[in-house]
Amino acid sequence: MNTIRPLSPTEARVLATLMEKARTVPDTYPLSLNGVVTGCNQKTSREPVMNVTEAEAQAALDDLKTLGLVTQQHGSRVAKYEHHFQRGMGVPEQSAVLLGLLMLRGPQTAGELRINTERWYRFADISSVEGFLHELAERGDDKGGPLVIKLPRTPGTREDRWAHLLCGPMENTPHLIAACAGSAGASGQNDRLSLLEAEVAALRATVERLCAELGVSPVQPEAANAHAKNEDSLET
């Protein structure tokens, strides 16, 4: 594998967007230029939020094609683009998933990465995530050198955060790391909240189905709260 030059932030965002959509919305992949721009400029699951223009996205796609990381599909009226990250970088799927998420969401802990990669790839546990991160950090010069780095732990944090090196060496200044830690932590909390909400919705659907089979009406939260208050007043 040839050594890939450092990517620009726009190139990294375009590449990671293609990697994400290939796994999360395969029915609409490969992406048109408009799809790439829309994915790059999402307000959620992005750190930082960017405002990439069509011209900037097209230039990034052209440069990524030169690097062998993206190809253009022919045969349709609208040009479509797909990534070849794993082959171009010489990494397995698990490593590609981690790098893609780090490019999209910035520095994260192994635990946050395991949560955020659920729609891309399901890691067995955090140890598995850490194993691939260490492999990427210890990547030899004959393979292009390290692709991730473990950031110094900031005051008040209990877990190490990891950052990608696809855009070149990361400046480990205290204010930058603190900003990355804060934004990544907020992203992780939002994702955990989303997972909990999904679990509650699934449990509610199960309860409603069971009640329908038994021919009884499910107790609504308001009724349950009123019943509990009545019991408390009787006890007092």
MARKOLDREN-366459 format. One record per atom (N, C-alpha, C): atom name; residue in one letter; z, x, y. Coordinates in steps of 0.2 Angstrom, whole numbers, plus 5000, padded with zeros to 4 digits. Layout:
N
REC;atom;rest;up;east;north
REC;CA;a;Z;X;Y
...
END
This chain:
236
REC;atom;rest;up;east;north
REC;N;m;5000;5004;4994
REC;CA;m;5000;5000;5000
REC;C;m;5000;5004;5006
REC;N;n;4996;5003;5011
REC;CA;n;4996;5006;5017
REC;C;n;5002;5004;5022
REC;N;t;5004;5009;5026
REC;CA;t;5010;5007;5030
REC;C;t;5007;5003;5036
REC;N;i;5010;4997;5037
REC;CA;i;5009;4992;5042
REC;C;i;5012;4994;5048
REC;N;r;5008;4994;5054
REC;CA;r;5011;4996;5060
REC;C;r;5016;4990;5062
REC;N;p;5020;4991;5067
REC;CA;p;5025;4986;5069
REC;C;p;5021;4980;5072
REC;N;l;5024;4974;5070
REC;CA;l;5021;4968;5073
REC;C;l;5023;4967;5080
REC;N;s;5019;4963;5084
REC;CA;s;5022;4960;5090
REC;C;s;5026;4954;5089
REC;N;p;5030;4952;5093
REC;CA;p;5034;4946;5092
REC;C;p;5029;4940;5091
REC;N;t;5024;4939;5094
REC;CA;t;5019;4934;5093
REC;C;t;5016;4934;5086
REC;N;e;5014;4940;5084
REC;CA;e;5011;4941;5077
REC;C;e;5016;4939;5072
REC;N;a;5023;4941;5073
REC;CA;a;5028;4940;5068
REC;C;a;5029;4932;5068
REC;N;r;5029;4929;5073
REC;CA;r;5030;4922;5073
REC;C;r;5024;4918;5070
REC;N;v;5018;4920;5071
REC;CA;v;5012;4917;5068
REC;C;v;5012;4918;5061
REC;N;l;5014;4924;5058
REC;CA;l;5014;4926;5051
REC;C;l;5019;4922;5048
REC;N;a;5025;4922;5051
REC;CA;a;5031;4918;5048
REC;C;a;5029;4911;5047
REC;N;t;5026;4908;5052
REC;CA;t;5024;4901;5052
REC;C;t;5019;4899;5047
REC;N;l;5014;4904;5045
REC;CA;l;5010;4902;5040
REC;C;l;5014;4903;5033
REC;N;m;5019;4907;5033
REC;CA;m;5023;4908;5027
REC;C;m;5027;4902;5026
REC;N;e;5030;4899;5031
REC;CA;e;5034;4893;5030
REC;C;e;5030;4887;5028
REC;N;k;5024;4886;5032
REC;CA;k;5020;4880;5030
REC;C;k;5017;4880;5023
REC;N;a;5016;4886;5021
REC;CA;a;5013;4887;5014
REC;C;a;5018;4884;5009
REC;N;r;5024;4885;5010
REC;CA;r;5029;4883;5005
REC;C;r;5032;4876;5007
REC;N;t;5032;4874;5013
REC;CA;t;5036;4867;5015
REC;C;t;5031;4862;5015
REC;N;v;5025;4863;5017
REC;CA;v;5020;4857;5018
REC;C;v;5013;4860;5015
REC;N;p;5013;4861;5009
REC;CA;p;5007;4864;5005
REC;C;p;5001;4859;5006
REC;N;d;5002;4852;5007
REC;CA;d;4996;4848;5008
REC;C;d;4992;4849;5014
REC;N;t;4995;4852;5019
REC;CA;t;4992;4853;5026
REC;C;t;4990;4860;5027
REC;N;y;4991;4864;5021
REC;CA;y;4990;4872;5022
REC;C;y;4984;4873;5018
REC;N;p;4979;4878;5020
REC;CA;p;4980;4883;5026
REC;C;p;4980;4879;5033
REC;N;l;4982;4882;5038
REC;CA;l;4983;4879;5044
REC;C;l;4977;4881;5049
REC;N;s;4975;4876;5053
REC;CA;s;4971;4877;5059
REC;C;s;4974;4880;5064
REC;N;l;4970;4883;5069
REC;CA;l;4973;4886;5075
REC;C;l;4978;4881;5078
REC;N;n;4977;4875;5079
REC;CA;n;4981;4870;5082
REC;C;n;4988;4869;5078
REC;N;g;4987;4869;5071
REC;CA;g;4993;4869;5067
REC;C;g;4997;4875;5068
REC;N;v;4994;4881;5069
REC;CA;v;4998;4887;5069
REC;C;v;5002;4887;5076
REC;N;v;4998;4885;5081
REC;CA;v;5002;4885;5088
REC;C;v;5008;4880;5088
REC;N;t;5007;4874;5085
REC;CA;t;5012;4869;5084
REC;C;t;5018;4872;5080
REC;N;g;5017;4875;5075
REC;CA;g;5022;4878;5071
REC;C;g;5026;4883;5074
REC;N;c;5022;4887;5078
REC;CA;c;5025;4893;5082
REC;C;c;5030;4890;5087
REC;N;n;5028;4885;5090
REC;CA;n;5032;4882;5096
REC;C;n;5037;4877;5094
REC;N;q;5039;4876;5088
REC;CA;q;5044;4871;5086
REC;C;q;5050;4873;5090
REC;N;k;5054;4867;5091
REC;CA;k;5060;4868;5095
REC;C;k;5066;4869;5090
REC;N;t;5065;4867;5083
REC;CA;t;5070;4868;5078
REC;C;t;5068;4873;5073
REC;N;s;5073;4876;5070
REC;CA;s;5072;4881;5065
REC;C;s;5069;4887;5068
REC;N;r;5069;4889;5074
REC;CA;r;5066;4894;5078
REC;C;r;5071;4898;5082
REC;N;e;5071;4905;5081
REC;CA;e;5075;4909;5086
REC;C;e;5072;4915;5087
REC;N;p;5069;4916;5093
REC;CA;p;5070;4912;5099
REC;C;p;5065;4907;5099
REC;N;v;5066;4901;5103
REC;CA;v;5060;4896;5104
REC;C;v;5055;4900;5108
REC;N;m;5049;4899;5106
REC;CA;m;5043;4902;5110
REC;C;m;5038;4897;5113
REC;N;n;5034;4899;5117
REC;CA;n;5029;4895;5120
REC;C;n;5022;4899;5119
REC;N;v;5019;4899;5113
REC;CA;v;5013;4903;5111
REC;C;v;5007;4899;5113
REC;N;t;5003;4902;5117
REC;CA;t;4996;4898;5119
REC;C;t;4991;4899;5113
REC;N;e;4986;4895;5113
REC;CA;e;4981;4895;5109
REC;C;e;4977;4902;5109
REC;N;a;4976;4905;5115
REC;CA;a;4973;4911;5115
REC;C;a;4978;4917;5112
REC;N;e;4984;4916;5113
REC;CA;e;4989;4921;5110
REC;C;e;4989;4921;5103
REC;N;a;4989;4915;5100
REC;CA;a;4989;4914;5093
REC;C;a;4983;4916;5090
REC;N;q;4977;4915;5093
REC;CA;q;4971;4917;5090
REC;C;q;4970;4925;5090
REC;N;a;4973;4928;5096
REC;CA;a;4973;4935;5096
REC;C;a;4977;4938;5090
REC;N;a;4983;4935;5089
REC;CA;a;4988;4937;5084
REC;C;a;4984;4936;5077
REC;N;l;4981;4931;5076
REC;CA;l;4978;4929;5069
REC;C;l;4972;4935;5068
REC;N;d;4969;4936;5073
REC;CA;d;4963;4941;5073
REC;C;d;4966;4948;5071
REC;N;d;4972;4950;5074
REC;CA;d;4975;4956;5073
REC;C;d;4978;4956;5066
REC;N;l;4981;4951;5064
REC;CA;l;4984;4950;5057
REC;C;l;4978;4951;5052
REC;N;k;4973;4948;5053
REC;CA;k;4967;4949;5048
REC;C;k;4965;4956;5048
REC;N;t;4965;4960;5053
REC;CA;t;4963;4967;5053
REC;C;t;4968;4971;5048
REC;N;l;4975;4968;5049
REC;CA;l;4980;4972;5045
REC;C;l;4980;4969;5037
REC;N;g;4976;4964;5036
REC;CA;g;4976;4962;5029
REC;C;g;4981;4957;5027
REC;N;l;4985;4955;5032
REC;CA;l;4990;4950;5031
REC;C;l;4988;4943;5031
REC;N;v;4982;4941;5034
REC;CA;v;4980;4935;5035
REC;C;v;4972;4935;5034
REC;N;t;4970;4929;5031
REC;CA;t;4963;4928;5030
REC;C;t;4961;4921;5033
REC;N;q;4954;4921;5034
REC;CA;q;4952;4915;5037
REC;C;q;4947;4911;5032
REC;N;q;4949;4905;5031
REC;CA;q;4945;4901;5026
REC;C;q;4938;4899;5029
REC;N;h;4933;4899;5025
REC;CA;h;4926;4897;5027
REC;C;h;4924;4891;5023
REC;N;g;4920;4887;5026
REC;CA;g;4917;4881;5023
REC;C;g;4919;4874;5026
REC;N;s;4923;4874;5031
REC;CA;s;4925;4868;5034
REC;C;s;4923;4869;5042
REC;N;r;4923;4863;5045
REC;CA;r;4921;4863;5052
REC;C;r;4926;4866;5056
REC;N;v;4933;4866;5054
REC;CA;v;4938;4869;5058
REC;C;v;4940;4875;5054
REC;N;a;4941;4881;5058
REC;CA;a;4944;4887;5054
REC;C;a;4951;4886;5052
REC;N;k;4952;4888;5046
REC;CA;k;4959;4888;5043
REC;C;k;4961;4895;5041
REC;N;y;4968;4896;5042
REC;CA;y;4971;4902;5040
REC;C;y;4976;4902;5035
REC;N;e;4976;4907;5031
REC;CA;e;4982;4908;5026
REC;C;e;4984;4915;5026
REC;N;h;4991;4916;5024
REC;CA;h;4994;4923;5024
REC;C;h;4993;4926;5017
REC;N;h;4994;4933;5017
REC;CA;h;4994;4936;5011
REC;C;h;4999;4942;5012
REC;N;f;5005;4939;5014
REC;CA;f;5011;4944;5015
REC;C;f;5013;4948;5010
REC;N;q;5014;4944;5004
REC;CA;q;5017;4948;4998
REC;C;q;5012;4954;4996
REC;N;r;5006;4952;4996
REC;CA;r;5001;4957;4994
REC;C;r;5000;4963;4999
REC;N;g;5000;4961;5005
REC;CA;g;4999;4966;5011
REC;C;g;5005;4970;5011
REC;N;m;5011;4967;5010
REC;CA;m;5017;4971;5011
REC;C;m;5020;4974;5005
REC;N;g;5017;4972;4999
REC;CA;g;5019;4975;4993
REC;C;g;5027;4973;4991
REC;N;v;5028;4966;4992
REC;CA;v;5035;4964;4991
REC;C;v;5035;4958;4986
REC;N;p;5040;4957;4982
REC;CA;p;5040;4951;4978
REC;C;p;5041;4944;4982
REC;N;e;5041;4939;4979
REC;CA;e;5041;4932;4983
REC;C;e;5048;4932;4986
REC;N;q;5054;4933;4982
REC;CA;q;5060;4933;4985
REC;C;q;5061;4937;4991
REC;N;s;5059;4943;4991
REC;CA;s;5059;4947;4997
REC;C;s;5055;4944;5003
REC;N;a;5049;4942;5001
REC;CA;a;5045;4939;5006
REC;C;a;5048;4933;5010
REC;N;v;5052;4929;5006
REC;CA;v;5055;4923;5008
REC;C;v;5060;4925;5013
REC;N;l;5064;4930;5012
REC;CA;l;5070;4932;5016
REC;C;l;5067;4935;5023
REC;N;l;5061;4939;5022
REC;CA;l;5058;4942;5028
REC;C;l;5055;4936;5032
REC;N;g;5052;4931;5029
REC;CA;g;5049;4926;5033
REC;C;g;5055;4922;5037
REC;N;l;5060;4921;5034
REC;CA;l;5066;4917;5037
REC;C;l;5069;4921;5043
REC;N;l;5069;4928;5042
REC;CA;l;5072;4932;5047
REC;C;l;5067;4933;5053
REC;N;m;5061;4932;5052
REC;CA;m;5056;4932;5057
REC;C;m;5056;4926;5061
REC;N;l;5058;4920;5058
REC;CA;l;5058;4914;5061
REC;C;l;5064;4912;5065
REC;N;r;5070;4914;5061
REC;CA;r;5077;4912;5064
REC;C;r;5081;4918;5067
REC;N;g;5079;4924;5066
REC;CA;g;5083;4929;5069
REC;C;g;5088;4932;5064
REC;N;p;5092;4936;5066
REC;CA;p;5098;4939;5062
REC;C;p;5102;4933;5058
REC;N;q;5103;4934;5052
REC;CA;q;5107;4929;5048
REC;C;q;5112;4933;5043
REC;N;t;5117;4929;5041
REC;CA;t;5121;4932;5035
REC;C;t;5117;4930;5029
REC;N;a;5120;4933;5023
REC;CA;a;5117;4932;5017
REC;C;a;5118;4924;5015
REC;N;g;5124;4922;5017
REC;CA;g;5125;4915;5016
REC;C;g;5121;4910;5019
REC;N;e;5120;4912;5026
REC;CA;e;5115;4908;5030
REC;C;e;5108;4908;5027
REC;N;l;5106;4914;5025
REC;CA;l;5099;4914;5022
REC;C;l;5098;4910;5016
REC;N;r;5104;4910;5012
REC;CA;r;5103;4906;5005
REC;C;r;5102;4899;5007
REC;N;i;5106;4896;5012
REC;CA;i;5105;4889;5014
REC;C;i;5098;4888;5017
REC;N;n;5096;4892;5022
REC;CA;n;5090;4891;5025
REC;C;n;5084;4892;5021
REC;N;t;5084;4896;5015
REC;CA;t;5078;4897;5011
REC;C;t;5078;4891;5006
REC;N;e;5082;4886;5006
REC;CA;e;5082;4881;5001
REC;C;e;5075;4878;5000
REC;N;r;5071;4877;5005
REC;CA;r;5065;4873;5004
REC;C;r;5059;4878;5003
REC;N;w;5061;4885;5003
REC;CA;w;5056;4890;5002
REC;C;w;5057;4893;4994
REC;N;y;5063;4894;4993
REC;CA;y;5065;4897;4986
REC;C;y;5072;4896;4985
REC;N;r;5074;4894;4979
REC;CA;r;5081;4893;4978
REC;C;r;5084;4899;4974
REC;N;f;5088;4903;4978
REC;CA;f;5092;4908;4975
REC;C;f;5098;4906;4971
REC;N;a;5099;4909;4966
REC;CA;a;5105;4907;4961
REC;C;a;5111;4907;4965
REC;N;d;5112;4913;4969
REC;CA;d;5119;4913;4972
REC;C;d;5118;4918;4978
REC;N;i;5123;4919;4982
REC;CA;i;5123;4924;4987
REC;C;i;5122;4931;4985
REC;N;s;5125;4933;4979
REC;CA;s;5124;4940;4977
REC;C;s;5116;4941;4976
REC;N;s;5113;4936;4973
REC;CA;s;5105;4937;4972
REC;C;s;5102;4939;4979
REC;N;v;5104;4935;4984
REC;CA;v;5101;4936;4991
REC;C;v;5103;4943;4993
REC;N;e;5109;4945;4992
REC;CA;e;5111;4952;4995
REC;C;e;5108;4957;4991
REC;N;g;5106;4956;4984
REC;CA;g;5103;4961;4980
REC;C;g;5096;4963;4983
REC;N;f;5092;4957;4985
REC;CA;f;5085;4958;4988
REC;C;f;5086;4961;4995
REC;N;l;5091;4959;4999
REC;CA;l;5092;4962;5005
REC;C;l;5093;4970;5005
REC;N;h;5097;4972;5000
REC;CA;h;5098;4979;4999
REC;C;h;5092;4983;4997
REC;N;e;5088;4980;4993
REC;CA;e;5082;4983;4991
REC;C;e;5077;4984;4997
REC;N;l;5077;4979;5001
REC;CA;l;5073;4980;5007
REC;C;l;5075;4985;5012
REC;N;a;5082;4985;5012
REC;CA;a;5085;4990;5017
REC;C;a;5084;4997;5014
REC;N;e;5084;4998;5007
REC;CA;e;5083;5005;5004
REC;C;e;5076;5006;5002
REC;N;r;5071;5003;5005
REC;CA;r;5064;5004;5003
REC;C;r;5062;5011;5005
REC;N;g;5059;5014;5000
REC;CA;g;5057;5021;5001
REC;C;g;5051;5022;5006
REC;N;d;5051;5028;5009
REC;CA;d;5046;5030;5014
REC;C;d;5039;5029;5011
REC;N;d;5038;5030;5004
REC;CA;d;5032;5030;5001
REC;C;d;5029;5023;5000
REC;N;k;5034;5018;5001
REC;CA;k;5032;5011;5002
REC;C;k;5032;5008;5009
REC;N;g;5033;5012;5013
REC;CA;g;5032;5010;5020
REC;C;g;5039;5010;5024
REC;N;g;5044;5012;5020
REC;CA;g;5051;5012;5024
REC;C;g;5055;5006;5023
REC;N;p;5061;5006;5026
REC;CA;p;5065;4999;5026
REC;C;p;5062;4994;5030
REC;N;l;5063;4988;5027
REC;CA;l;5061;4982;5031
REC;C;l;5066;4977;5034
REC;N;v;5072;4979;5032
REC;CA;v;5078;4975;5035
REC;C;v;5083;4980;5037
REC;N;i;5088;4978;5041
REC;CA;i;5094;4982;5043
REC;C;i;5100;4978;5043
REC;N;k;5106;4981;5041
REC;CA;k;5112;4977;5041
REC;C;k;5115;4979;5048
REC;N;l;5116;4974;5052
REC;CA;l;5119;4975;5059
REC;C;l;5126;4976;5059
REC;N;p;5129;4980;5064
REC;CA;p;5136;4981;5064
REC;C;p;5139;4974;5065
REC;N;r;5145;4973;5062
REC;CA;r;5149;4967;5063
REC;C;r;5152;4967;5070
REC;N;t;5151;4961;5073
REC;CA;t;5153;4960;5079
REC;C;t;5160;4957;5079
REC;N;p;5164;4958;5085
REC;CA;p;5171;4955;5085
REC;C;p;5171;4948;5083
REC;N;g;5176;4945;5079
REC;CA;g;5177;4938;5077
REC;C;g;5172;4936;5072
REC;N;t;5168;4940;5069
REC;CA;t;5164;4938;5063
REC;C;t;5167;4941;5057
REC;N;r;5166;4938;5051
REC;CA;r;5168;4940;5045
REC;C;r;5163;4942;5040
REC;N;e;5157;4941;5042
REC;CA;e;5151;4943;5037
REC;C;e;5146;4947;5041
REC;N;d;5143;4951;5037
REC;CA;d;5137;4955;5040
REC;C;d;5131;4951;5041
REC;N;r;5127;4953;5046
REC;CA;r;5121;4949;5048
REC;C;r;5115;4955;5046
REC;N;w;5110;4952;5045
REC;CA;w;5104;4956;5043
REC;C;w;5098;4954;5048
REC;N;a;5094;4959;5050
REC;CA;a;5088;4958;5054
REC;C;a;5082;4961;5051
REC;N;h;5076;4959;5052
REC;CA;h;5070;4962;5049
REC;C;h;5068;4968;5054
REC;N;l;5064;4972;5051
REC;CA;l;5061;4978;5055
REC;C;l;5054;4978;5056
REC;N;l;5051;4972;5054
REC;CA;l;5044;4971;5055
REC;C;l;5041;4972;5062
REC;N;c;5045;4972;5067
REC;CA;c;5043;4973;5074
REC;C;c;5045;4980;5076
REC;N;g;5047;4984;5071
REC;CA;g;5050;4990;5073
REC;C;g;5057;4991;5073
REC;N;p;5060;4997;5075
REC;CA;p;5067;4997;5075
REC;C;p;5070;4992;5080
REC;N;m;5076;4990;5078
REC;CA;m;5080;4985;5082
REC;C;m;5085;4989;5086
REC;N;e;5085;4987;5093
REC;CA;e;5090;4990;5097
REC;C;e;5097;4987;5095
REC;N;n;5102;4991;5093
REC;CA;n;5108;4988;5091
REC;C;n;5113;4988;5097
REC;N;t;5111;4985;5102
REC;CA;t;5116;4985;5108
REC;C;t;5121;4979;5107
REC;N;p;5127;4980;5109
REC;CA;p;5132;4975;5108
REC;C;p;5130;4968;5110
REC;N;h;5127;4968;5116
REC;CA;h;5126;4961;5119
REC;C;h;5120;4958;5115
REC;N;l;5116;4962;5113
REC;CA;l;5110;4959;5109
REC;C;l;5113;4956;5102
REC;N;i;5117;4960;5099
REC;CA;i;5119;4958;5092
REC;C;i;5124;4952;5093
REC;N;a;5128;4952;5098
REC;CA;a;5132;4946;5100
REC;C;a;5128;4940;5101
REC;N;a;5123;4940;5105
REC;CA;a;5118;4935;5106
REC;C;a;5115;4932;5099
REC;N;c;5113;4937;5095
REC;CA;c;5109;4935;5089
REC;C;c;5115;4932;5084
REC;N;a;5121;4934;5084
REC;CA;a;5126;4932;5080
REC;C;a;5127;4924;5082
REC;N;g;5128;4923;5088
REC;CA;g;5130;4917;5091
REC;C;g;5124;4912;5089
REC;N;s;5118;4913;5090
REC;CA;s;5113;4909;5089
REC;C;s;5112;4907;5082
REC;N;a;5112;4913;5078
REC;CA;a;5111;4912;5070
REC;C;a;5117;4908;5068
REC;N;g;5123;4909;5070
REC;CA;g;5129;4905;5068
REC;C;g;5128;4898;5069
REC;N;a;5125;4896;5075
REC;CA;a;5124;4889;5077
REC;C;a;5119;4886;5072
REC;N;s;5114;4890;5071
REC;CA;s;5108;4888;5067
REC;C;s;5111;4886;5060
REC;N;g;5116;4891;5057
REC;CA;g;5118;4890;5050
REC;C;g;5123;4883;5050
REC;N;q;5127;4882;5056
REC;CA;q;5131;4876;5056
REC;C;q;5127;4870;5056
REC;N;n;5121;4870;5060
REC;CA;n;5117;4864;5060
REC;C;n;5114;4863;5053
REC;N;d;5112;4868;5049
REC;CA;d;5109;4867;5043
REC;C;d;5114;4864;5038
REC;N;r;5120;4867;5038
REC;CA;r;5125;4865;5034
REC;C;r;5127;4857;5035
REC;N;l;5127;4855;5041
REC;CA;l;5128;4848;5043
REC;C;l;5123;4844;5040
REC;N;s;5116;4846;5041
REC;CA;s;5111;4843;5038
REC;C;s;5111;4841;5031
REC;N;l;5114;4847;5027
REC;CA;l;5114;4846;5020
REC;C;l;5120;4841;5018
REC;N;l;5125;4841;5022
REC;CA;l;5131;4836;5021
REC;C;l;5129;4829;5022
REC;N;e;5125;4828;5028
REC;CA;e;5122;4822;5029
REC;C;e;5118;4819;5024
REC;N;a;5114;4824;5021
REC;CA;a;5109;4822;5015
REC;C;a;5113;4820;5009
REC;N;e;5118;4824;5008
REC;CA;e;5123;4822;5002
REC;C;e;5126;4815;5003
REC;N;v;5129;4814;5009
REC;CA;v;5132;4807;5010
REC;C;v;5127;4802;5009
REC;N;a;5121;4803;5012
REC;CA;a;5116;4797;5011
REC;C;a;5114;4796;5004
REC;N;a;5114;4801;5000
REC;CA;a;5112;4801;4993
REC;C;a;5118;4797;4989
REC;N;l;5124;4799;4991
REC;CA;l;5130;4795;4988
REC;C;l;5130;4788;4990
REC;N;r;5128;4786;4996
REC;CA;r;5128;4780;4999
REC;C;r;5123;4775;4995
REC;N;a;5117;4778;4994
REC;CA;a;5112;4775;4990
REC;C;a;5114;4774;4983
REC;N;t;5118;4778;4980
REC;CA;t;5120;4778;4973
REC;C;t;5125;4772;4973
REC;N;v;5130;4772;4977
REC;CA;v;5135;4766;4978
REC;C;v;5131;4759;4978
REC;N;e;5126;4759;4983
REC;CA;e;5123;4753;4984
REC;C;e;5119;4750;4978
REC;N;r;5116;4755;4974
REC;CA;r;5113;4753;4968
REC;C;r;5118;4751;4963
REC;N;l;5123;4754;4962
REC;CA;l;5128;4752;4957
REC;C;l;5131;4745;4959
REC;N;c;5132;4744;4965
REC;CA;c;5135;4737;4967
REC;C;c;5130;4732;4966
REC;N;a;5123;4733;4967
REC;CA;a;5118;4729;4966
REC;C;a;5118;4727;4958
REC;N;e;5119;4732;4954
REC;CA;e;5119;4731;4947
REC;C;e;5125;4727;4944
REC;N;l;5130;4728;4948
REC;CA;l;5136;4724;4946
REC;C;l;5137;4717;4949
REC;N;g;5132;4716;4954
REC;CA;g;5133;4710;4958
REC;C;g;5138;4709;4963
REC;N;v;5140;4714;4966
REC;CA;v;5145;4714;4971
REC;C;v;5143;4717;4977
REC;N;s;5146;4716;4983
REC;CA;s;5144;4718;4989
REC;C;s;5148;4725;4991
REC;N;p;5144;4730;4993
REC;CA;p;5148;4736;4995
REC;C;p;5152;4735;5001
REC;N;v;5158;4738;5001
REC;CA;v;5163;4738;5006
REC;C;v;5160;4742;5012
REC;N;q;5159;4739;5018
REC;CA;q;5157;4742;5024
REC;C;q;5162;4746;5027
REC;N;p;5160;4752;5030
REC;CA;p;5165;4756;5033
REC;C;p;5170;4753;5038
REC;N;e;5167;4748;5042
REC;CA;e;5171;4744;5047
REC;C;e;5177;4740;5043
REC;N;a;5174;4737;5038
REC;CA;a;5179;4732;5034
REC;C;a;5184;4737;5030
REC;N;a;5182;4742;5028
REC;CA;a;5187;4747;5025
REC;C;a;5192;4749;5030
REC;N;n;5190;4751;5036
REC;CA;n;5195;4753;5041
REC;C;n;5200;4748;5043
REC;N;a;5197;4741;5043
REC;CA;a;5201;4736;5045
REC;C;a;5207;4734;5040
REC;N;h;5204;4735;5034
REC;CA;h;5209;4734;5028
REC;C;h;5214;4739;5028
REC;N;a;5213;4745;5029
REC;CA;a;5218;4751;5029
REC;C;a;5223;4749;5035
REC;N;k;5220;4747;5041
REC;CA;k;5225;4746;5046
REC;C;k;5230;4740;5045
REC;N;n;5227;4735;5041
REC;CA;n;5232;4729;5039
REC;C;n;5237;4732;5035
REC;N;e;5235;4736;5030
REC;CA;e;5240;4738;5025
REC;C;e;5245;4743;5029
REC;N;d;5243;4747;5034
REC;CA;d;5248;4751;5038
REC;C;d;5253;4746;5041
REC;N;s;5250;4741;5044
REC;CA;s;5255;4736;5048
REC;C;s;5260;4733;5044
REC;N;l;5258;4731;5038
REC;CA;l;5262;4728;5033
REC;C;l;5268;4732;5031
REC;N;e;5266;4739;5030
REC;CA;e;5271;4744;5028
REC;C;e;5276;4745;5033
REC;N;t;5274;4745;5040
REC;CA;t;5279;4746;5045
REC;C;t;5282;4740;5047
END
